Amino acid sequence: MKGGHLNRFFGRHSCTLAALVLTTIFLWAGEKNPLFISLLSSEEQLKMYSPDLSVADFDSPALLNSRDQRTEEYSHSHVMEDTEEDASIKHSDSAVMDIPVRPSPERVDESTILGSSVNKQGRWVADSQRPLYSGFGCKQWLSDMWACRLTQRTDFTYEGYRWQPDNCEMRDFEGSKFLRRMQDKTIAFIGDSLGRQQFQSLLCMVSGGMENPDVEDVGWKYGLVKPRGAVRPDGWAYRFPDTNTTILYYWSASLCGIQPIHITDPATEFAMHLDQPPAFLSQFLAQFHVVILNTGHHWNRGKLRANRWVMHANGNPVTDRKLAEIGNAKNYTIYSITRWLDSQIPLHPGLEVFFRTISPRHFLHGDWNTGGCCDNTIPLSRGSEVLQDKSSDPVVEGAIRGTKVKILDITAISELRDEGHISRYSIKASEGINDCLHWCLPGIPDAWNELLYAQL
């Protein structure tokens, strides 16, 4: 009888048991095989890596915007690159978490040389060796609109500070040493105009702001040439011949794959694939050695409508109302591209990937079009020290957790530097418009590159 019951039990449940065994083997194989993972949809990858971050469960606080880092669908701020900026690139919004600060104490002894990670805690300290290049020079790389020395601004004390992490000492940045460290390598910045600022900053830093006619424009190798009728190319690439080091930038404000839905129709809408990387990144990843990503300030309804972008996931238009919310779509994209890159890193030995956290904006008393301003010129009036041990960008921090993608955490340290924005001094801004999003160069993005250098 017992044997009969046992046989009937296994007879009824054999399919279930077999399915469980096969599923276990399937998941184990996926965890051990990045190529297998890359074949899964982003939703499946998210479920595999983080069951609590499933696309089907947008009540998860890690994917939902936090109270303090919310992307408002109808709130915009001006992105003032120049007056020729594409008509579809006129709005941005992002808020960041409040940063607990206190007045900076006396500097303590720091004997530990910074290695592969950076302590989030630290302070801004005055440094007579700053800036690292002239604000009047570096015309080979630096856009006039971001060179505040060329504007009517008269106070430049913001240039004279460096970031000092707690309990460690960052080596001084030297352009020649950086290029030797990056010999025969290609560094790719992929993101929005804040990524472009970091790209220009690095070019000025490695060249010392000096003209270098030997540097070769190799944008054509990556398809970065200005199309007929366009204001500018989708990016730039420059090769330093002495070390065969290439530094490039590609404009991808959302980090999504963007494809025309009807390629022959000039008025077509574009599929904004939330779960696919930009085609440029997929095409050239094998040629890159260091990749720095960023996104955030272009995620709002105004931009999507202006660009005729229609959200897609898993190859189809997004119909899930929760996923269609701007903040959730942004977060889903950040998780998706991070997981995809994590699956690619083992396939490209030597590849290092960084996700840069969001750069804070400092509009006070309104927004870009309602009298918002950032007129403070007193350095460190918000405090000089970061005390928290967690990132002020919880979405990026959560996305990279458990992956080989590294975080380039610049949000909290930049939050303290509201005096470093272009403010009302923008060369081509409309009357009464303040740029409290972009930074003067030389300036705060130089510190971002010093942190990048330390982590490399």
Residue pairs with C-beta under 8 A, 6 or more apart in sequence:
10 17
27 48
29 36
30 36
30 37
30 40
30 48
31 37
31 48
34 342
34 343
34 344
34 345
34 346
34 347
35 343
35 347
37 45
37 48
37 339
37 343
38 340
38 343
38 344
40 48
41 275
41 314
42 55
42 274
42 275
42 313
42 314
42 332
42 335
42 336
42 339
42 340
43 54
43 55
43 56
43 275
43 313
43 314
45 336
45 339
45 340
45 343
46 53
46 54
46 55
46 332
46 335
46 336
46 339
47 53
47 54
47 55
49 339
49 402
49 403
50 62
50 402
52 60
52 62
53 60
53 62
53 63
53 335
53 398
54 60
55 313
55 320
55 323
55 332
57 63
58 64
58 320
58 322
58 323
58 325
58 328
62 331
62 394
62 395
62 398
63 328
63 331
63 332
63 335
63 395
64 327
64 328
64 331
65 71
65 327
65 328
65 331
65 395
66 97
66 394
68 95
68 96
68 97
68 98
69 94
69 95
69 96
69 97
69 358
69 392
69 393
69 394
69 395
70 95
70 327
71 93
71 94
71 95
71 296
71 299
71 300
71 326
71 327
71 330
72 93
72 300
72 326
73 300
73 301
73 325
73 326
74 300
74 301
74 302
75 93
75 300
75 367
76 90
76 91
76 92
76 93
76 300
76 302
76 367
76 368
76 369
77 91
77 92
77 93
77 297
77 361
77 363
77 367
77 368
77 372
77 436
77 437
78 90
78 91
78 92
78 368
78 369
78 433
78 435
78 437
79 85
79 89
79 90
79 91
79 92
79 192
79 193
79 297
79 298
79 437
79 438
80 145
80 422
80 426
80 428
80 429
80 433
80 435
80 437
80 438
81 89
81 143
81 145
81 193
81 196
81 438
82 143
82 145
82 427
82 428
83 428
84 231
84 232
85 231
86 231
87 306
88 303
88 306
88 307
89 253
89 298
89 303
89 306
90 302
90 306
91 298
91 300
91 302
91 303
91 306
92 297
92 298
92 300
92 303
92 361
92 437
93 297
93 299
93 300
94 296
94 297
94 299
94 358
94 360
94 361
95 361
96 358
96 360
96 392
96 393
96 411
96 415
97 392
97 394
97 411
99 382
99 383
99 386
99 388
99 392
99 412
99 415
99 416
100 387
100 388
101 382
101 383
101 384
101 385
101 386
101 387
101 416
102 383
102 385
102 387
103 383
103 384
103 385
104 123
104 124
104 125
104 380
104 383
104 384
104 385
105 385
107 123
107 125
107 164
108 166
108 167
110 164
110 166
110 167
110 168
110 169
111 169
112 167
112 168
112 169
113 168
113 169
113 171
114 165
114 168
114 169
114 170
114 171
114 454
116 455
117 455
118 165
118 168
118 409
118 451
118 454
118 455
119 165
119 166
119 167
119 168
120 165
120 386
120 388
120 389
120 390
120 391
120 409
120 412
121 165
121 166
121 385
121 386
121 387
121 388
121 389
122 163
122 164
122 165
122 166
122 385
122 386
122 413
123 163
123 164
123 166
123 384
123 385
123 386
124 161
124 162
124 163
124 164
124 379
124 380
124 384
124 385
124 413
124 416
124 417
125 161
125 162
125 164
125 384
126 160
126 161
127 160
127 161
127 162
128 160
129 162
129 172
130 159
130 160
130 161
130 162
130 442
131 159
131 160
131 442
131 443
131 446
132 173
132 204
132 205
132 208
132 209
132 442
132 446
133 204
133 205
133 207
133 208
133 209
133 442
134 149
134 209
134 442
135 147
135 148
135 149
135 150
135 156
135 159
135 440
135 441
135 442
136 147
136 149
136 150
137 209
137 210
137 211
138 147
138 203
138 204
138 207
138 209
138 210
138 441
139 147
139 211
140 203
140 207
140 211
140 212
140 215
141 200
141 203
141 204
141 207
141 238
142 200
142 203
142 204
142 209
142 441
143 200
144 150
144 427
145 422
145 426
145 427
145 428
146 197
146 200
146 422
146 438
146 439
146 440
146 441
147 440
147 441
148 156
148 422
148 425
148 440
148 441
148 443
149 156
150 427
151 422
151 425
151 426
151 427
152 425
153 423
153 425
153 440
155 377
157 377
157 379
157 419
158 377
158 379
158 417
158 419
158 420
158 440
158 443
158 444
159 440
159 442
159 443
160 379
161 379
161 380
161 417
162 447
162 450
163 170
163 413
163 447
163 450
163 451
164 170
170 450
170 451
170 454
171 453
171 454
173 205
173 449
173 450
173 453
175 205
175 206
175 207
175 208
178 205
178 206
178 453
179 206
179 240
179 242
179 243
179 245
180 243
181 453
181 456
182 243
182 245
182 289
182 290
182 456
183 243
183 244
183 245
184 243
184 244
184 245
185 245
185 246
185 289
185 290
186 245
186 246
186 247
186 248
186 287
186 288
186 289
186 290
187 202
187 245
187 246
187 247
187 248
187 288
187 289
187 290
187 291
187 292
188 248
188 249
188 250
188 281
188 284
188 288
188 290
188 291
188 292
189 195
189 196
189 198
189 199
189 202
189 247
189 248
189 249
189 250
189 292
189 294
190 249
190 250
190 252
190 255
190 278
190 280
190 281
190 291
190 292
190 293
190 294
191 251
191 252
191 253
191 255
191 292
191 293
191 294
191 295
191 356
192 251
192 252
192 253
192 294
192 295
192 296
192 297
192 298
193 251
193 253
193 297
193 438
194 294
194 297
194 359
194 437
194 438
194 445
195 249
195 292
195 293
195 294
195 356
196 249
196 251
197 438
197 439
197 441
197 445
198 292
198 294
198 356
198 445
198 448
198 449
199 236
199 247
199 248
199 249
200 441
201 441
201 442
201 443
201 445
201 446
201 448
201 449
202 247
202 449
202 452
203 238
203 247
204 441
204 442
205 446
205 449
206 240
206 245
206 247
207 215
212 240
214 240
214 241
214 242
215 238
215 239
215 240
215 241
216 238
216 239
216 241
217 236
217 237
217 238
218 237
218 238
218 239
218 246
219 225
219 233
219 235
219 236
219 237
219 248
221 237
222 235
222 237
222 248
222 250
222 280
222 284
223 234
223 280
224 233
224 234
224 235
224 236
224 237
224 248
224 250
225 233
226 232
226 233
227 233
234 250
234 251
234 280
235 248
235 249
235 250
235 251
235 280
236 248
236 249
237 246
237 247
237 248
237 249
238 246
238 247
238 248
239 245
239 246
240 246
240 247
250 278
250 280
250 281
252 278
252 280
252 281
252 295
253 295
253 297
253 298
253 303
254 272
254 295
254 298
254 299
254 309
254 330
254 333
255 277
255 278
255 293
255 295
255 333
255 334
255 337
256 272
256 273
256 274
256 276
256 277
256 278
256 333
257 271
257 272
257 273
257 276
257 277
257 278
257 279
257 282
258 270
258 271
258 272
258 273
258 278
258 309
259 270
259 271
259 273
259 279
260 268
260 269
260 270
260 271
261 268
261 269
261 270
261 271
261 310
262 268
262 269
267 308
268 308
269 308
269 309
269 310
270 307
270 308
270 309
270 310
271 310
271 312
271 317
272 304
272 309
272 310
272 311
272 312
273 312
273 313
273 315
274 311
274 312
274 313
274 318
274 323
274 329
274 332
274 333
274 336
275 313
275 314
275 332
275 333
275 336
276 336
277 337
277 340
277 341
281 291
285 291
285 344
285 348
285 351
286 348
288 348
288 351
289 350
289 351
289 352
290 351
290 352
290 353
290 354
290 456
291 341
291 351
291 352
291 353
291 354
292 354
292 356
292 408
292 452
293 337
293 353
293 354
293 355
293 356
294 355
294 356
294 357
294 358
294 359
295 330
295 333
295 334
296 330
296 358
296 359
297 358
297 359
297 361
297 437
299 326
299 327
299 329
299 330
300 326
301 326
303 309
304 310
304 311
304 326
310 317
311 317
311 318
311 323
311 324
311 329
312 318
313 323
313 332
318 324
318 329
322 328
323 329
323 332
330 395
331 395
331 399
334 355
334 395
334 396
334 399
335 398
335 399
338 355
338 399
338 400
338 403
338 405
339 399
339 403
341 353
341 403
341 405
342 403
342 404
342 405
344 351
345 351
345 353
345 404
345 405
346 404
352 406
352 456
353 404
353 405
353 406
354 405
354 406
354 407
354 408
354 452
354 455
355 396
355 399
355 400
355 405
355 406
355 407
355 408
356 396
356 408
356 410
356 448
357 391
357 392
357 393
357 396
357 397
357 407
357 408
357 409
357 410
357 411
358 393
358 396
358 411
359 410
359 411
359 414
359 437
359 439
360 392
360 411
360 414
360 415
361 436
361 437
362 374
362 418
362 421
362 436
363 372
363 373
363 374
363 434
363 436
364 372
364 373
364 374
364 436
365 371
365 372
365 373
366 372
366 373
368 433
368 434
368 435
368 436
368 437
369 433
371 432
372 434
372 436
373 423
373 424
373 434
373 436
374 418
374 419
374 421
374 423
374 434
374 436
375 423
375 424
375 434
376 418
376 419
377 419
378 419
379 417
379 419
380 416
380 417
381 418
381 419
382 415
382 416
382 418
383 416
384 416
386 412
386 413
386 416
388 412
390 397
391 397
391 407
391 409
391 411
391 412
392 411
392 412
392 415
393 409
393 411
396 407
397 407
397 409
399 405
400 406
400 407
406 455
408 448
408 451
408 452
408 455
409 451
410 447
410 448
410 451
413 447
414 444
414 447
414 448
417 444
418 436
420 439
420 440
420 443
420 444
421 434
421 435
421 436
421 437
421 438
421 439
421 440
422 435
422 436
422 438
422 439
422 440
423 434
423 435
423 436
424 433
424 434
424 435
426 433
426 434
426 435
429 435
439 445
